[in-house]
Amino acid sequence: MIPRTTAFVLGGALLVAAALALFNSSTPAAARDTQAHAVLRATDEPTHTDLPPGHPAIGNSMPQNVAPVTDDAPAIRWIVPTQWHVGANTGAMRLATYEVPRAPGDTEPATLSVSRAGGSTKANAERWVSQFDDIGDDTRTTRTVNGFHITIVEVTGTFLGGGMTPSAKAESHRHWTLLGAIVETTGQPYFFKLLGPAASVRAARPAFDTLMSTIAER
């Protein structure tokens, strides 16, 4: 004979099992999935590292358009002007690419690329200038932002093509400007290269200067 207490426990378990079976048979699968998903969402901790590259920060802890921070991210950070848009990186050495609005009358856009490589500041500045012919303007200035020494290079003329790699396609463009910044760090320097039609680059100069003023240690 089954003791009364044991029978009571068994009876309760049978009632619970019957209720679960009734719920599973009467509740649509989509509703059950939604409820299960809600439980997972309630227990999971949100992480910022799961955001895709270029995604703005969540919440109010960081400004919008801060460069993404990942395991491969640079050791510096910067804030992108709101009127610029994230573009596709066209080379393995690029950390970021931004599309710059065209000036009226320009048929080609200007872009700003961010990369990191070796070499001295002087050698890299000379390399930038050597990518031009019929040079009309060639200026170099320096500034310090949050402890980082920055060299600004601006050159206008016929852009002959070329980039960070020897395989870069050479294609000439008349009346183009390169406005670049070389940010020196304890490791390899960073290169911010704004390149495109002279009018578009000239119109983007204030935004470029603002971006450079936000350079800081990550």
Backbone as CSV, one residue per row, in Angstrom:
resi,resn,N_x,N_y,N_z,CA_x,CA_y,CA_z,C_x,C_y,C_z
1,MET,0.852,-1.191,0.000,0.000,0.000,0.000,0.888,1.242,0.000
2,ILE,0.527,2.208,-0.872,1.320,3.432,-0.959,0.928,4.354,0.182
3,PRO,1.888,4.833,0.945,1.569,5.768,2.048,0.811,6.970,1.517
4,ARG,-0.025,7.573,2.394,-0.853,8.708,1.974,-0.019,9.881,1.505
5,THR,1.108,10.168,2.153,1.956,11.312,1.746,2.533,11.108,0.364
6,THR,2.999,9.878,0.114,3.572,9.586,-1.206,2.529,9.702,-2.288
7,ALA,1.329,9.223,-1.979,0.246,9.322,-2.968,-0.095,10.765,-3.271
8,PHE,-0.062,11.613,-2.256,-0.368,13.033,-2.462,0.673,13.700,-3.365
9,VAL,1.960,13.351,-3.143,3.027,13.920,-3.973,2.898,13.454,-5.398
10,LEU,2.635,12.177,-5.597,2.480,11.649,-6.940,1.305,12.282,-7.653
11,GLY,0.247,12.486,-6.893,-0.933,13.113,-7.493,-0.655,14.537,-7.932
12,GLY,0.098,15.275,-7.127,0.439,16.654,-7.502,1.312,16.691,-8.725
13,ALA,2.268,15.772,-8.821,3.147,15.736,-9.989,2.363,15.442,-11.247
14,LEU,1.375,14.531,-11.128,0.538,14.210,-12.297,-0.270,15.419,-12.743
15,LEU,-0.762,16.205,-11.795,-1.529,17.402,-12.144,-0.651,18.426,-12.867
16,VAL,0.594,18.619,-12.388,1.509,19.567,-13.030,1.835,19.107,-14.444
17,ALA,2.102,17.808,-14.605,2.416,17.286,-15.930,1.246,17.466,-16.882
18,ALA,0.051,17.258,-16.378,-1.133,17.428,-17.226,-1.305,18.881,-17.631
19,ALA,-1.025,19.806,-16.712,-1.164,21.238,-17.037,-0.147,21.656,-18.082
20,LEU,1.080,21.153,-17.975,2.100,21.484,-18.968,1.735,20.934,-20.331
21,ALA,1.207,19.706,-20.357,0.801,19.123,-21.637,-0.312,19.924,-22.268
22,LEU,-1.266,20.385,-21.430,-2.366,21.199,-21.957,-1.860,22.519,-22.495
23,PHE,-0.864,23.128,-21.802,-0.301,24.410,-22.273,0.407,24.249,-23.612
24,ASN,1.215,23.177,-23.725,1.956,22.959,-24.964,1.045,22.651,-26.137
25,SER,-0.091,22.015,-25.870,-1.002,21.682,-26.964,-1.879,22.833,-27.359
26,SER,-2.143,23.774,-26.399,-3.063,24.878,-26.694,-2.360,26.171,-27.041
27,THR,-1.060,26.315,-26.678,-0.322,27.538,-26.961,0.406,27.397,-28.274
28,PRO,0.232,28.339,-29.201,0.936,28.258,-30.496,2.442,28.219,-30.294
29,ALA,3.138,27.565,-31.237,4.597,27.449,-31.134,5.264,28.804,-31.130
30,ALA,4.743,29.744,-31.930,5.348,31.079,-31.998,5.283,31.767,-30.651
31,ALA,4.149,31.593,-29.936,4.005,32.229,-28.624,4.981,31.628,-27.637
32,ARG,5.129,30.267,-27.678,6.083,29.631,-26.767,7.501,30.100,-27.048
33,ASP,7.850,30.222,-28.333,9.186,30.707,-28.696,9.406,32.107,-28.199
34,THR,8.366,32.969,-28.322,8.477,34.351,-27.869,8.717,34.414,-26.373
35,GLN,7.968,33.575,-25.621,8.134,33.574,-24.171,9.518,33.082,-23.784
36,ALA,9.993,32.007,-24.467,11.331,31.505,-24.174,12.386,32.541,-24.498
37,HIS,12.215,33.258,-25.631,13.160,34.312,-26.018,13.171,35.424,-24.984
38,ALA,11.999,35.757,-24.454,11.913,36.819,-23.445,12.681,36.434,-22.200
39,VAL,12.635,35.148,-21.824,13.380,34.698,-20.652,14.878,34.827,-20.895
40,LEU,15.314,34.434,-22.092,16.736,34.566,-22.407,17.166,36.013,-22.409
41,ARG,16.324,36.890,-22.997,16.670,38.311,-23.033,16.769,38.884,-21.630
42,ALA,15.933,38.392,-20.724,15.924,38.925,-19.364,17.146,38.483,-18.588
43,THR,17.724,37.323,-18.940,18.859,36.825,-18.173,20.188,37.146,-18.808
44,ASP,20.201,37.450,-20.113,21.461,37.758,-20.781,21.930,39.157,-20.421
45,GLU,23.245,39.318,-20.276,23.833,40.632,-20.038,24.221,41.231,-21.373
46,PRO,23.814,42.487,-21.687,24.200,43.097,-22.961,25.679,43.390,-22.988
47,THR,26.306,43.204,-24.139,27.726,43.489,-24.291,27.945,44.388,-25.474
48,HIS,28.845,45.361,-25.328,29.151,46.302,-26.402,30.088,45.690,-27.432
49,THR,30.785,44.595,-27.038,31.727,44.013,-27.975,31.042,43.263,-29.097
50,ASP,29.723,43.010,-28.956,29.009,42.296,-29.996,28.489,43.221,-31.081
51,LEU,28.696,44.541,-30.928,28.207,45.461,-31.941,29.038,45.346,-33.206
52,PRO,28.421,45.519,-34.370,29.189,45.447,-35.617,30.105,46.638,-35.751
53,PRO,31.183,46.504,-36.535,32.099,47.636,-36.731,31.379,48.857,-37.259
54,GLY,31.690,50.018,-36.669,31.081,51.259,-37.122,29.781,51.585,-36.442
55,HIS,29.261,50.648,-35.608,27.990,50.906,-34.927,28.203,51.927,-33.838
56,PRO,27.342,52.957,-33.718,27.514,53.941,-32.650,27.323,53.321,-31.287
57,ALA,27.892,53.963,-30.262,27.811,53.438,-28.909,26.366,53.403,-28.421
58,ILE,26.054,52.402,-27.557,24.719,52.293,-26.990,24.677,53.083,-25.683
59,GLY,23.584,53.789,-25.464,23.436,54.550,-24.249,24.109,55.902,-24.330
60,ASN,24.237,56.544,-23.183,24.791,57.896,-23.147,26.187,57.933,-22.557
61,SER,26.826,56.752,-22.435,28.145,56.736,-21.815,29.234,57.240,-22.750
62,MET,28.998,57.200,-24.086,29.990,57.662,-25.042,29.304,58.475,-26.119
63,PRO,30.002,59.425,-26.729,29.399,60.217,-27.799,29.105,59.359,-29.012
64,GLN,28.179,59.842,-29.852,27.899,59.147,-31.093,29.100,59.232,-32.028
65,ASN,29.196,58.248,-32.916,30.230,58.212,-33.961,31.646,58.081,-33.420
66,VAL,31.780,57.462,-32.245,33.117,57.161,-31.751,33.633,55.948,-32.515
67,ALA,34.888,55.948,-32.887,35.450,54.826,-33.627,35.271,53.542,-32.833
68,PRO,34.899,52.444,-33.481,34.632,51.193,-32.774,35.847,50.686,-32.034
69,VAL,35.606,50.039,-30.892,36.677,49.472,-30.087,36.552,47.956,-30.144
70,THR,37.495,47.275,-30.745,37.524,45.820,-30.819,38.930,45.371,-30.491
71,ASP,39.156,44.066,-30.562,40.498,43.550,-30.273,41.526,44.098,-31.254
72,ASP,41.079,44.455,-32.473,41.987,44.964,-33.496,41.962,46.484,-33.579
73,ALA,41.300,47.124,-32.651,41.131,48.569,-32.726,42.456,49.280,-32.442
74,PRO,42.590,50.493,-32.924,43.807,51.254,-32.644,43.859,51.695,-31.189
75,ALA,45.024,52.177,-30.781,45.207,52.608,-29.402,44.760,54.048,-29.198
76,ILE,44.195,54.659,-30.231,43.641,56.001,-30.103,42.182,55.965,-30.538
77,ARG,41.460,57.005,-30.187,40.060,57.105,-30.588,39.813,58.502,-31.121
78,TRP,38.731,58.638,-31.854,38.379,59.924,-32.430,36.882,59.952,-32.655
79,ILE,36.326,61.135,-32.828,34.897,61.288,-33.054,34.686,61.758,-34.490
80,VAL,33.851,61.039,-35.206,33.612,61.322,-36.616,32.545,62.403,-36.754
81,PRO,32.741,63.392,-37.621,31.701,64.401,-37.857,30.383,63.745,-38.271
82,THR,29.291,64.266,-37.776,27.984,63.650,-38.023,27.602,63.659,-39.496
83,GLN,28.137,64.602,-40.278,27.782,64.664,-41.699,28.596,63.694,-42.553
84,TRP,29.553,63.010,-41.960,30.316,62.002,-42.669,29.694,60.631,-42.428
85,HIS,29.876,59.726,-43.379,29.276,58.396,-43.271,30.354,57.328,-43.368
86,VAL,30.160,56.246,-42.631,31.107,55.142,-42.654,31.038,54.438,-44.007
87,GLY,32.197,54.231,-44.620,32.278,53.546,-45.900,33.007,52.226,-45.768
88,ALA,33.108,51.518,-46.880,33.779,50.220,-46.891,35.292,50.409,-46.994
89,ASN,36.024,49.632,-46.223,37.480,49.657,-46.304,37.925,48.922,-47.562
90,THR,38.773,49.557,-48.342,39.201,48.973,-49.620,40.550,48.280,-49.531
91,GLY,41.143,48.226,-48.366,42.430,47.577,-48.204,42.573,47.019,-46.802
92,ALA,43.435,46.006,-46.675,43.618,45.352,-45.388,44.252,46.266,-44.348
93,MET,44.969,47.288,-44.781,45.657,48.168,-43.848,44.760,49.269,-43.311
94,ARG,43.577,49.424,-43.889,42.681,50.495,-43.436,41.972,50.108,-42.144
95,LEU,41.952,51.039,-41.215,41.199,50.863,-39.987,39.779,51.394,-40.135
96,ALA,39.619,52.404,-40.974,38.295,53.003,-41.158,38.292,53.817,-42.441
97,THR,37.105,53.988,-43.007,36.909,54.815,-44.197,35.635,55.620,-44.001
98,TYR,35.696,56.913,-44.328,34.532,57.792,-44.180,34.278,58.539,-45.481
99,GLU,33.023,58.576,-45.870,32.616,59.288,-47.078,32.277,60.729,-46.712
100,VAL,32.840,61.658,-47.460,32.695,63.083,-47.184,31.746,63.696,-48.221
101,PRO,30.823,64.544,-47.807,29.889,65.143,-48.767,30.610,65.898,-49.891
102,ARG,30.053,65.825,-51.096,30.630,66.545,-52.232,30.304,68.028,-52.159
103,ALA,31.234,68.822,-52.651,30.966,70.251,-52.808,30.176,70.447,-54.108
104,PRO,29.380,71.496,-54.199,28.629,71.749,-55.431,29.550,71.795,-56.644
105,GLY,29.179,71.073,-57.693,29.968,71.048,-58.915,30.942,69.898,-59.014
106,ASP,31.283,69.260,-57.882,32.203,68.124,-57.922,31.453,66.861,-58.346
107,THR,32.066,66.114,-59.231,31.433,64.892,-59.721,31.939,63.648,-59.005
108,GLU,33.005,63.783,-58.245,33.553,62.654,-57.506,33.589,62.999,-56.022
109,PRO,33.394,62.013,-55.173,33.386,62.284,-53.738,34.798,62.327,-53.159
110,ALA,34.909,62.901,-52.000,36.152,62.844,-51.228,35.968,61.823,-50.118
111,THR,37.040,61.181,-49.734,36.980,60.195,-48.665,38.127,60.422,-47.687
112,LEU,37.893,60.033,-46.453,38.950,60.060,-45.453,39.221,58.622,-45.031
113,SER,40.465,58.195,-45.163,40.860,56.853,-44.747,41.772,56.956,-43.532
114,VAL,41.659,55.964,-42.663,42.503,55.887,-41.473,43.287,54.583,-41.553
115,SER,44.599,54.684,-41.411,45.446,53.499,-41.483,46.606,53.654,-40.511
116,ARG,47.376,52.591,-40.390,48.540,52.607,-39.500,49.674,51.843,-40.158
117,ALA,50.842,52.427,-40.152,52.003,51.783,-40.782,53.273,52.372,-40.169
118,GLY,54.396,51.848,-40.604,55.665,52.310,-40.071,56.245,53.459,-40.882
119,GLY,57.461,53.830,-40.538,58.131,54.921,-41.227,58.087,56.209,-40.427
120,SER,59.027,57.088,-40.741,59.095,58.370,-40.038,58.030,59.321,-40.557
121,THR,57.740,60.326,-39.754,56.759,61.336,-40.172,57.215,62.044,-41.439
122,LYS,58.493,62.411,-41.500,59.003,63.115,-42.671,58.902,62.257,-43.927
123,ALA,59.278,60.978,-43.826,59.242,60.098,-44.994,57.814,59.908,-45.494
124,ASN,56.872,59.782,-44.589,55.485,59.592,-45.008,54.892,60.863,-45.593
125,ALA,55.280,62.007,-45.050,54.819,63.271,-45.629,55.362,63.432,-47.046
126,GLU,56.615,63.080,-47.238,57.209,63.154,-48.580,56.517,62.177,-49.540
127,ARG,56.140,61.034,-49.034,55.451,60.062,-49.881,54.109,60.609,-50.351
128,TRP,53.392,61.260,-49.449,52.116,61.865,-49.841,52.326,62.909,-50.942
129,VAL,53.296,63.783,-50.740,53.533,64.847,-51.714,53.961,64.260,-53.057
130,SER,54.724,63.173,-53.028,55.213,62.566,-54.266,54.092,61.952,-55.104
131,GLN,52.909,61.808,-54.523,51.772,61.269,-55.269,51.096,62.331,-56.136
132,PHE,51.651,63.540,-56.143,51.059,64.644,-56.905,52.047,65.209,-57.917
133,ASP,51.466,65.755,-58.975,52.218,66.498,-59.974,51.544,67.855,-60.135
134,ASP,52.237,68.792,-60.790,51.689,70.149,-60.977,51.212,70.729,-59.650
135,ILE,52.046,70.616,-58.649,51.658,71.032,-57.306,51.526,72.552,-57.225
136,GLY,50.367,72.984,-56.729,50.154,74.410,-56.529,50.358,74.813,-55.092
137,ASP,49.934,73.963,-54.155,50.076,74.245,-52.727,50.680,73.026,-52.045
138,ASP,51.577,73.279,-51.095,52.186,72.210,-50.300,52.556,72.813,-48.952
139,THR,51.708,72.576,-47.958,51.948,73.164,-46.642,52.020,72.059,-45.588
140,ARG,52.795,72.316,-44.555,52.927,71.369,-43.450,52.927,72.163,-42.143
141,THR,52.094,71.743,-41.240,51.997,72.386,-39.925,51.964,71.287,-38.869
142,THR,52.202,71.672,-37.633,52.174,70.711,-36.535,51.283,71.235,-35.417
143,ARG,50.755,70.313,-34.653,49.954,70.656,-33.485,50.030,69.503,-32.490
144,THR,49.669,69.756,-31.259,49.637,68.726,-30.223,48.223,68.634,-29.665
145,VAL,47.680,67.433,-29.663,46.312,67.208,-29.176,46.348,66.090,-28.140
146,ASN,45.986,66.410,-26.921,45.946,65.419,-25.838,47.253,64.624,-25.733
147,GLY,48.370,65.323,-25.927,49.676,64.698,-25.795,50.201,64.046,-27.056
148,PHE,49.410,64.017,-28.129,49.856,63.415,-29.380,50.372,64.497,-30.331
149,HIS,51.580,64.271,-30.857,52.146,65.189,-31.836,51.581,64.843,-33.210
150,ILE,50.997,65.837,-33.879,50.317,65.622,-35.159,50.919,66.549,-36.208
151,THR,51.257,65.982,-37.346,51.736,66.757,-38.488,50.639,66.776,-39.548
152,ILE,50.247,67.985,-39.957,49.212,68.164,-40.975,49.885,68.477,-42.311
153,VAL,49.544,67.720,-43.333,50.100,67.900,-44.674,48.958,68.228,-45.627
154,GLU,49.122,69.285,-46.423,48.109,69.635,-47.419,48.802,69.914,-48.744
155,VAL,48.359,69.198,-49.776,48.962,69.363,-51.095,47.852,69.326,-52.137
156,THR,47.953,70.226,-53.134,46.965,70.322,-54.210,47.670,70.270,-55.554
157,GLY,47.072,69.566,-56.496,47.629,69.449,-57.835,46.955,68.319,-58.576
158,THR,47.731,67.615,-59.400,47.224,66.448,-60.122,47.611,65.200,-59.347
159,PHE,46.614,64.528,-58.816,46.882,63.320,-58.041,47.206,62.190,-59.002
160,LEU,48.362,61.570,-58.807,48.836,60.529,-59.708,48.425,59.132,-59.289
161,GLY,47.819,59.011,-58.146,47.426,57.694,-57.641,48.444,57.161,-56.666
162,GLY,48.155,55.982,-56.172,49.056,55.373,-55.199,48.443,55.401,-53.814
163,GLY,48.978,54.562,-52.979,48.458,54.474,-51.616,49.475,53.814,-50.712
164,MET,48.969,53.089,-49.691,49.850,52.465,-48.716,50.530,51.216,-49.269
165,THR,49.986,50.633,-50.340,50.555,49.411,-50.874,51.002,49.625,-52.318
166,PRO,52.065,48.947,-52.771,52.551,49.119,-54.148,51.525,48.718,-55.202
167,SER,50.566,47.829,-54.820,49.581,47.357,-55.782,48.421,48.320,-55.980
168,ALA,48.426,49.451,-55.259,47.323,50.409,-55.382,47.230,50.919,-56.816
169,LYS,46.015,51.003,-57.305,45.803,51.403,-58.690,46.180,52.867,-58.893
170,ALA,46.967,53.122,-59.934,47.376,54.484,-60.251,46.371,55.096,-61.222
171,GLU,45.775,56.194,-60.831,44.800,56.884,-61.675,44.899,58.372,-61.385
172,SER,45.166,59.165,-62.407,45.406,60.589,-62.191,44.096,61.367,-62.120
173,HIS,44.114,62.414,-61.281,42.954,63.303,-61.107,43.482,64.733,-61.001
174,ARG,43.001,65.601,-61.838,43.407,67.003,-61.782,42.607,67.750,-60.730
175,HIS,43.243,68.776,-60.168,42.615,69.658,-59.176,42.105,68.862,-57.968
176,TRP,42.961,67.988,-57.499,42.646,67.241,-56.280,43.512,67.748,-55.135
177,THR,43.021,67.497,-53.936,43.756,67.899,-52.728,43.867,66.716,-51.782
178,LEU,45.015,66.611,-51.170,45.220,65.657,-50.075,45.426,66.474,-48.802
179,LEU,44.563,66.250,-47.845,44.689,66.864,-46.523,44.886,65.718,-45.543
180,GLY,46.106,65.576,-45.056,46.423,64.422,-44.223,46.992,64.808,-42.872
181,ALA,46.840,63.901,-41.938,47.401,64.087,-40.597,48.145,62.829,-40.203
182,ILE,49.348,63.005,-39.705,50.161,61.901,-39.206,50.225,62.043,-37.686
183,VAL,49.633,61.080,-36.997,49.551,61.123,-35.536,50.634,60.204,-34.977
184,GLU,51.600,60.778,-34.297,52.700,60.000,-33.744,52.301,59.384,-32.406
185,THR,52.653,58.097,-32.235,52.397,57.396,-30.982,53.677,56.677,-30.565
186,THR,53.619,55.965,-29.452,54.794,55.220,-29.009,55.078,54.044,-29.937
187,GLY,54.070,53.632,-30.700,54.264,52.590,-31.697,54.254,53.201,-33.082
188,GLN,53.607,52.521,-34.021,53.521,53.040,-35.379,52.571,54.230,-35.430
189,PRO,52.840,55.182,-36.335,51.945,56.341,-36.450,50.635,55.972,-37.141
190,TYR,49.664,56.848,-36.967,48.362,56.711,-37.619,48.257,57.762,-38.712
191,PHE,47.575,57.401,-39.797,47.431,58.288,-40.940,45.957,58.569,-41.210
192,PHE,45.594,59.829,-41.170,44.246,60.277,-41.524,44.384,61.025,-42.850
193,LYS,43.888,60.417,-43.915,44.130,60.931,-45.257,42.805,61.301,-45.920
194,LEU,42.548,62.618,-46.003,41.365,63.131,-46.688,41.772,63.467,-48.115
195,LEU,41.173,62.794,-49.080,41.603,62.909,-50.465,40.392,63.029,-51.385
196,GLY,40.484,63.944,-52.350,39.399,64.088,-53.314,39.479,65.414,-54.034
197,PRO,38.419,65.776,-54.771,38.390,67.062,-55.476,38.678,68.214,-54.524
198,ALA,39.435,69.189,-55.015,39.911,70.274,-54.153,38.776,70.992,-53.431
199,ALA,37.671,71.253,-54.144,36.572,71.995,-53.522,35.937,71.196,-52.388
200,SER,35.764,69.897,-52.585,35.149,69.065,-51.544,36.052,68.955,-50.323
201,VAL,37.348,68.806,-50.551,38.282,68.724,-49.429,38.342,70.057,-48.695
202,ARG,38.346,71.149,-49.453,38.371,72.473,-48.826,37.120,72.692,-47.978
203,ALA,35.967,72.262,-48.476,34.726,72.428,-47.715,34.719,71.562,-46.458
204,ALA,35.445,70.444,-46.504,35.484,69.533,-45.359,36.561,69.887,-44.349
205,ARG,37.348,70.917,-44.620,38.470,71.257,-43.735,38.021,71.545,-42.295
206,PRO,36.968,72.328,-42.062,36.562,72.563,-40.665,36.196,71.268,-39.937
207,ALA,35.492,70.358,-40.623,35.131,69.088,-39.990,36.375,68.246,-39.722
208,PHE,37.321,68.278,-40.641,38.578,67.557,-40.466,39.324,68.082,-39.236
209,ASP,39.407,69.400,-39.115,40.092,69.990,-37.960,39.393,69.620,-36.655
210,THR,38.071,69.571,-36.688,37.324,69.187,-35.489,37.612,67.744,-35.112
211,LEU,37.630,66.860,-36.112,37.955,65.457,-35.843,39.329,65.336,-35.197
212,MET,40.306,66.049,-35.740,41.649,65.942,-35.198,41.721,66.443,-33.756
213,SER,40.890,67.376,-33.402,40.888,67.903,-32.036,40.322,66.896,-31.029
214,THR,39.694,65.819,-31.530,39.126,64.806,-30.624,40.054,63.611,-30.446
215,ILE,41.211,63.609,-31.102,42.149,62.493,-30.954,42.514,62.350,-29.482
216,ALA,42.403,61.133,-28.983,42.720,60.875,-27.570,43.130,59.427,-27.401
217,GLU,43.738,59.130,-26.296,44.131,57.764,-26.006,42.911,56.929,-25.725
218,ARG,42.911,55.713,-26.250,41.768,54.830,-26.045,41.778,54.247,-24.648
